[in-house]
């Protein structure tokens, strides 16, 4: 199976050629009169039990007024990045390219000057004095940024700030009385609603595409701070940074990414909610950087099995898998095994929603957090901390992929801990590969790893990270307990789990190709 890739439109995409495939799409209309005839011939008794028909389409939307009114506020962003290129040194005196010895003087070198690389993206004007929003990846490493308006005027642009974590950048051009977009509320956006994108795909300026909202609050790999809007609007290289409109002509998002196996549009596009983008933009304008809240917990999702063990009616919330020592959450009394249900009055329906909510909280403020503990709801008052570079707002403790050991674990719930006479550990939820070969089974409780007790997922991960091929043959020694077993020794069973090769790079082994870290 091919692995799906999240693709951001890179700066160099504009220099690549593209093959264009034209697909003719037909629209099927159902005649209202034919439905009426069919209904008239049906038995009256059967018709009485049928639900009333729901009108699917009254008429197709007309996007022309929207485009005419707000299209002029959408701009083309062209960038130039200076890239060092490999070159060959000049030939010695008396040599030319036809000389048979010239190949010995063809070693590449790095020149002092750089070769310009050009690319294109989109943006939109949010202030009449020339403030423009776009994607951070559009202007990354750009030596020169040029903004072109729909009236063909061009301006050199200054990058006021760029935030890679949210993929938002703010530009400024020296102009006045410019047309601006109107901002909408992404929270009011509904799945199935029509949306429109305007941008410069493949350099075709002010191109208009339309579709519907396919989903909301999507979380993508390495993008935990943004609850993306998913659409089926055609978005291609060059659309990045352009606006996503609702039918009221309000910008509800910034087109940012596509989900694709080919690198081109395949029906799944993602936009940054405009409220998130504007919050980042205001901070970039005022201080040049973005501050985000943090509470110091590791979380994972709540599935049906966990919900039943915790006494929840439905799988919802974010399960606290670990709590950082001396962090904001610990100071508020939060514990591993708690389930976060609401944050600052906003429901947390899945673990993926929490990082964006925490990041949006103002550092230093105190927030009400509703949790589920011991089959009851409680409220904690958490004073929000502030992130530093490289620090996660909320760590993802979900071990769904199994990692190096092929084992998915979670902390014991309070009821499970009581049933095991207060024994701490990690419940094995699923096993495969090395863990299965070592004899571990779902339902086992991992008590220790390499002789050290494990109470949280982070402690097991640390034990795995500390296991090297040089010291123990790449094996982790885990003590586990198997409940409901006739074997009294099963509650102190030692398993030797041989992980994937290269569990940790180490200087004392030198296999062919070196000894580097493996992927998890």
Buried (B, 14 or more C-beta within 10 A) or exposed (E): EEEEEBBBBBBBBBEEEEEEEEEEEEEEEEEEEEEEEEEEEEEEEEEEEEEEEEEEEEEEEEBEEBBEEBBBBBBBBBBBBBEEEEEEEEBEEEEEEEEEEBEEEEEEEEEEEEEEBBBBBBBBBBEEEBBBBBBBBBBBEBEEBBBBBBEEEEBEBEBBBBBEBBBBBBBBBEBEEBBBBEBBEBEEBEEEEBBBBBBBBBBEBBBBBBBEBBEBBBBBEEBBBBBBBBBBBBBBBBBBBBBBBBBEBBBBBBBBBBBBEEBBBBEBBBBBBBBBBBBBBEBBBEEEEBEBBBBBBBBBBBEEEBBEBBBBEEBBBBBBBBBBEEBBBBBBBBBBBBBBBBBBEEEBBBBBBBBBBBBBBEBEEEBEBBBBBEEEEBEBEBBBBBBEEEEBBBBBBBBEEBBBBBBBBBBBBBBBBEEBEEBBBBBBBBBEBBBBBBBBEEEBBBBBBBEEEBBBBBBBBBBBEBBBBBEBEBBBBBBBBBBEEEEEEBBEBEBBBBBBEBBBBBEEEEEEEEBEEBEB
